Amino acid sequence: MGPDLSPASAFWHLVRRDPQATSIVDERTAHTSAEVQRAASDLAVRLLADGVRPGDRVAFAGRNSAAFLVTLLGAACVGAVFVPVSFRLAPAEVRTLLGHCDPHTVVVDSELAAAYARLVADHAHRNWLDARIAMPLADPTGAERSGDLEPVRLSADDLAVIMYTSGTSGTPKGVMLTHGNLWWSARNIDQVLDTRDDDVALAVAPMSHIGGLNAFTLRTLLRGGTVLSRRAFDAARTLTDLSAGVTCLFGVPAMFAAIARCPGFATADLSGVRAATIAGSAAPPSLLRAYVERGLHLQQSWGMTETAPSATYLPRRWTVEKAGSCGLPLPWTDIRLDDPATGASVTIPGAPGEIVVRGPHVTPGYWRAPELTRAATTPDGWLRTGDLAVRDEDGCLTVVGRLTQMINTGGEKVFPCEVERALSELLGPDVHDLAVLGLPDPEWGETVVAVLETTGACPPLDQVRELAARAIARFKLPTRVVAVAELPRNATGKIDRAALRALVESTPECPRVERGAAAR
């Protein structure tokens, strides 16, 4: 058996070094490492008494909180598998998820109690616990305790987490992540970013998704830093946090864009933030420049739940020069581009291919879905990602779209990301974000549609096409522009493509261009 990679063991060790260190700030309440350990150990004792054994699943449903992290540590202490459940899921979706992963115990945030009442009644065979029992609060009575439970030893191959994908382009899947996957992901981040033992990580992206949990939050907790846990994203408060001691954070472009629109952004002191990654979708160059002007380099990254989370990063020196690129493979990551049709490796700069990846942080597969695991694995054991990218002469990757989202218009292939980058200069005070998708067309098969999130008037179609024509071919130009007050997003802040398609298809009155030479 290899080294013990249990997060509970790691946390127990750091408590011995500094029991009074501030480990978690849950909104306004600070919890020392000793308090967090005591709460996690007490929860572990409760789980054992309730019959939880190594390999059983323990789920947590709720927002970011100290209770979330305590449940993760308590589950690891007894060798159970942690299953985070997004608070955004409807009870029917939660029912499906629980039926798939079959947890022994479900810890539920108290704010979800009413919504989950029927679910609890229908699943009485499961062990349901209120999240308040996991809150690491000091014992005002000073009562004697029997001592902290010794964590179960866990190896790199032991299953740590089942994390359900956001499902923006298909049915959510249960991604299995081992303790080795989580450990190596943290080593990758520490190797290329300015992370330290005394970091203050802002956990404002949902921890029920991999970026919010494992980009900085878990590694900071286990190295002795402080996790500032926020239950929800608020742009103005996040800007205040970034100016008041936060050293690292993960976010998606929509979050950073909202912060940049805050009145105090132009004068905020962001110099204390040493490591900030932006991922989930391509970051507009104008947004990256705005942060560089404030002294903060948002380092673009690409990854997915299956890579726990990051597989690439863009070095600081290229933040502006290569805006839109997700950069180079992380140190313990191998990436190649495969031709989707032939499987042959793509080596020509600028030629698109599917990203395939391998490394010690890459998932071993999908929970109870061997057919999905086989379909996502190449004959030589690499993970197929479904993302298409091109590589430049420096080896930097730029994602151009998903295989399933590629637009076929008149036999020509159009990648939505390519059109979105060409239109990124539209972003400003009125146009906050945009997305591109293909819709059925009787003449061309599909047509390119640009959807703008705007608080002002919709830019004229001719203006949108003229701007895009400076960077892309005419057959890639939008033939329709749709203005919406808000683009539909999932819990991670990514655009929900299925919901977006339904929204656009229900808006037939939006302007179009006539088919023919002008549209091509």
N, C-alpha and C positions, 0 to 999 in steps of 0.2 A: 504493500500500500504506500502511495506517495505521501507528500506533505499534507498536513491538515489545512484545508482551505475554507473551513467553516467561517462565515462572517461572525458567528457568535463567539468562536474561539478568539478571533482577531480582536473583537471588541472587549472581551473579558481581559485579554492581555493589556490593552491600553488603559483599562480601568485601574489595574494594579499600579501602573506608572503614574497616573494622574486622576484620582477619583473625583476631584473637584473641577475638572475641566468642563467648560460649557459645551455639551455635545449637540443639543437640539434647542433651537428657539422656535417654539410653536406659537405663531402669531406673537403675543406679548409675554409668554411664559417661558423662562429659561430653565433647562433641565441639565443637571450635571451628568457626567458619564456614569457615576455610581447610581444615580436615580434611574437612568435608562436601563442599566444592567439589572437592577433590582426588579424593575417592572417586567423586563423580558424574561428573567428567570422565574418570576412568579407566574407569568403567563405559561411558560414551559411546564411548570409543575401542574398547572390547571389542565393543560392539554394532555399530559400523561395520565392524569387522573380520569380524564374523559375518554381515554382509550386511544389517543393518537399514537401511532407508531412510525418508525422510520419509513419513508416513502409515501406515507399518507399525504393528502393535500390539505393545506390550510389556506383558505381564501380570506382576503380583506376587501370589503366593498366600502369605498368612501373617498373623500378628498385627501389631499396632502395633509399630513399631521404627524405628530410624534407617535401616535398610536399605530399608524401605518408602519413606521420603521421598527417599533417595538414588536409588532406582530411578525415582521420578517425575521427579526433576531430570535424571538421565541420559537418560531417554527424551525429555524435552523438549529437551535439548541437541542431539539429532540430528533433532528434528522428528517423533519417533514419538508414537503415541497410547498413553496409559497406561491399563491395564485392571486395577483392583484386584479381587482374588478373595477372598471371605470364607473364612477358615480353617475356618469351621463347615460349609461345604458338603461333602457326601459326594462321593467320587470320581466317582460316576455323574453327579452334578449338575455337577461341574467339567468332565466330558467334554462335556456338552451345551453349557455356556457357551463352552468353547474352540472347539467346532465352529461356534458362532454368530459369534464375533468373530474367529476364525482368527488368533491371534497368531503372530508370527514367533518371539518369545522368551518364555519363561516363567521368571521368577525365583521360586524356591520356598524358603520358610522351612525350615530344616533339620529342625524338629520334624515336618514333614509328609512327609519323605522316604520313610518306610516306607509310609504310606498312599497315596502317589502312585506307588509303584514300578511297579505294573501300568499305570497311566496313562502314565507316561513310556515304558514299553516299547511300548505300543500307539500312541504318538504320537512315534515316533523321528524323524519328519520335522521336528518342531519343535526349536528350540534351547532346551535346558533348562540353567538356571544355578542353582547353590546361592547362597542369599541371603548367605552369608558373604563372598562376593567383593565385595558392595556395602557391607559395614560400613566406616564411615569411621574406621579406626584409624591412629594415627600410625605412620610408617615407622621402626622402630627402627634400621635400617641407615643411614639418611640418604642413601639412594641418589639419584642424580641422576634427574630426570624430564624428559621432553621438553617439558613445559609443559601448561597447561590448554587444552582444546579450546574454540574460540570457538563459542558456541551458535548454532544456526540461528535466523534471525529469524522470528517467528511473529506473525501478525495476529489481530485479534479474531475473525475467522471461521474460523480454523484449528481443527481438532478437537483438543481437549486430553485428554479422558477419555471412556471408555465405562464407565458405571457401571450395574451391574445392580441393578434394584429388588429390594426384600426379598421381594416376592411374597406378602404377607399375604392378599391377596384375589384372586390370580390368578397366571398364569404370569409369572415374572420377565422383564423387558424390558431391553434395552440402551439406556440413556438417553445420548444424545450431548450432551456439554457442551464448548463451545468455550472458547478462552482468554479471549474476551470475556465469556462467561458467568461464569467464575470471577472475573475482574477486577472486574466490576460488582457481583457478590455481595459481595465484600469492601468495596467502596465503600459499599454500602448499610449494612452492619454498622457501619463506621467512622463513618457519618453520625449514627447514633442511639444508639450505645452508647459507653461511656467506654473506648475502646481506645487504646493508645499504642504507640510504636515499641519500647519496652522491656518489653512484656508478657511474662509467663510463662504460656503456654497449657498447660493440662492436657489431654493427648490420651488420654482413658481410654475414650471411646466408640470403637467400631471405625472406623479410618480407611478401611476398605473400604466404608464407607457415607458418604453425602455430609455428614451432620451432623458426624461425627467428623473428616472431612477438611477441609471448607471453611467451617465455622462460625467457627472461630478458628485452627485448626492451620496451614493453608497461609498465611493472611495474616500470622500472627505470624512464621513462618519467613522470609517474603519481606520483611518490614519490619525485620528485625534483632533481633527478640525471641528468646525461648528457648521451645522446645517440650519439655515434660516428657512423654515417651512412656511409657505404661504398657501392658504386654502384655495385661493383663486387669483387669477392674473388681473391686476389693476395697473394700467400703464403709469399713472402718476405715482403710485406708491412704489412701483418697481424702480422708477427713476430715483426716488428718494433713497431706496435701499442701495442702489448702485453708487450713490454718493456718500454712503454712510457705513463703509466697512466691508461690503461684499467684495470678494476677490475673484470669484469664478461663477459662471452660470452658463446654462444651455438654453437656447430659445429658437423658435422658428421665425422666419422673416416677418410674418404678420405681427408678432409680438414686438420685435425690435422697431418696426415701422410705427406702431402705435406709441411707443416710448418717444420716438423722434418727433412725433407731432405734439408732444406735451409742451406747454408754454415755457417751462424752465429748462428744456433740453439745451438750448444755445449757451447757457451759462453754467450748466451742471459740471461739477468736478468728478470725472470718471476715471481719474488717474489711479485709483486704488484697485481697479479691476485688471487683473493680470492675465486671466484666461477666460475667453468667451467664445463659444462655438455657436455657429448658426447653421441649421440644417433643416431638412424636411421638404425644402423646395429651393429653387434657384433664388439667390439674393440679388435684387436689383443693384446695379453698380452705384446708382445715386444714393441708395441707402448705406452702402459700405463707405462711400466717400463722406457722408454726413457723420458717421461715427469716427472715422479717421481724423476728421477735423476736430473732434472732441477728444482726440488722443487715445481712442479705443479701437483696436483692430479686431473686428469680428472675423474669426477664422472659419472659413467655409469648410464643411465636412459632408461626406456622404456615408450613409449606412442604413441599417434597417434593424428591425427587431431581431432578425436572424444573425446579425453580426454584433449585437450586444453593447452598444449600438454602432460605433464608428468603425469604418474601414479605411477612410482617407482623411486627409487634412490638407489645407492650403497654407503653406508657410506665410508668415507675416509679410515678408518682403514682396509677395505677390498679391496682397489683399486687393489693391486697386488695379494693378496692371493686368491681372488675370481674373478680374471680377466675373463671376458666373461659373468659374471652374471649381470643382470640389477637390482638386489637388492631387497629391501623391498618396500611394498606399502607406498605411501606418507600418511601423517597423516590423511587427510580427503578423503581417498580412501579405498574402500573395493575391494579385489581381491580374486577370487577363481579359481580353475581349474576344468573344467567339462569334463567328458568323451564325445568325439564328437559323439559316437555312441548311448550312452544310456542317456546322460544328467546327470548322477550321478556325485556327487562331488568326485574328485580325492584327496585323502589325504595321500597316500603312498609316502614318499620321493623318488625322482628319476623317478616316473611314469609320463608320459606325459599327459597333458590335455589342453583343449582350455582355454585361459585366458578369463574370464568374469569379468566385472568391473562395479562398481557403485560409485557414489559420486556426490557432488554438482558441480563438474567441468566437468561432462560427458554430452555430447550432448543430447538434447531431441529427435534428429532424423535428417532425411534428408529432404532437401527442396523439397516440392512438390513430394515426393516419399513415401507415406504411406506404400506401400508394402515393400520397402527396410527397412524402420524403423521397421516394424513388424518382418521381417526376421532377423534383427540384435538384436532383443530383446528376452530374455528368458521369459518363462511364469511368472516368479516372478519379472520381470522388470529390469534385469541386461543387460548390453551391451555385446553381443557376439563380440569378436575382430577378430576371424579368426587366431590368433597367438597361436601356441602351445608352451608350456613351461613345465619345470620340476621345482620342489621345493626341496631345500636341507634341511638338519636338522635344519639350522638356520632360515629357512623361506625365504631365498633368491631365487628369480626366475631366471631361465636361459631360454631364448627363443631358441627353437630348430628349428623353421620353421613356415611357413604358412600352413594352411590346404590345400590350393590350390597348394602349391609347393612341398608337400611331394612326394617323389619318391617311386614307388612300383616296386621293382626289384625281380622277381621270387617269388612274394608273401611276400617278406620282405619289411618293411617300413624303409626308410632312410630319415633323416631330413637334408637338405642342410647345415644348420648352424652347425650341429655336424661335418660334414666333413670339412667345412671351418675352424673350430677351430683346427681340427687335422692337417690341412695343414698350419696353421698360421706361423709356424716357417720357412716356405719358404720365407716369406716376408723379404726383405733386400734391398740392393742397386739396384738390378736389377728387382726383383719382387715387384711391388709397392702395388698390391692388387690382390684379387682373388675372384672368385664366383663359386658356384657349382649348377648344375641343372641336371634334368633328361631328357633324350631324348629317343624317341621310339626305341625299340629293338625287332627284330622278335622272339628271343628266350626267353628273360627274361621279356618282357613287356616294361621295361624301363632300361636304363643303366646310371651310374653315370659319369658325365663329369665335369672336373675341368677346369676352364677358368682363365688363368693367365694374368694379366696386367704387361708386362715386357718390359724393354728396352734392355735386353740381350737375350741370347740364351734360348730357352725353356728347362727347366729341363727334363731329360729323364723320361719316364713314370714309369719305374721300380723304380727310385729314389723317385718319388712322392708317389708311392704306399707303398714303404718301410717306408717312413716317417709317412704316415697316419696309417699304420698297428700297430704302437706303441700305438695308442690310440683308434682305432675303429676296429670293426669286419671286416673280409675279404669281406663279401658281400657288405659292404659300400664303399669299395675302388674304386677310379676312374678307369674306363676302357679306358679313353681317356683324353688327355690333349690338350688344345687349348691355343696358345699364341696369344695375341692381344696387339696392342700398347696402347689401351685405352678401358676400360670397358664402355659401354654406361650407362649414368646416366640421371636422371631427374633434375629438377631445384633445388631440395633440396640436391642433391649429392648422393641420393640413387641409387643403381643399377637398371636400367630399365630392368626388367626380360623379358618382351616381346621382346624388341630390342636385348637383349642378346641371346635369343633363336634363333631369326632369323639370328644373326651373326654367331652363332655356326653351325646352319644347313646349312649355305652357305659355310662351310669350310670342305668338306668331306675328304680332303687329310690328315688331322691331324691323328697322330698315334693312334692305338687302340691296345687292347690285344685280343687274341683269346678267344672265349666263352668256358666255361667248368670249370674244377676245378681250373685252374690258376686264372680265373677271379673272382671266388667266394671266 
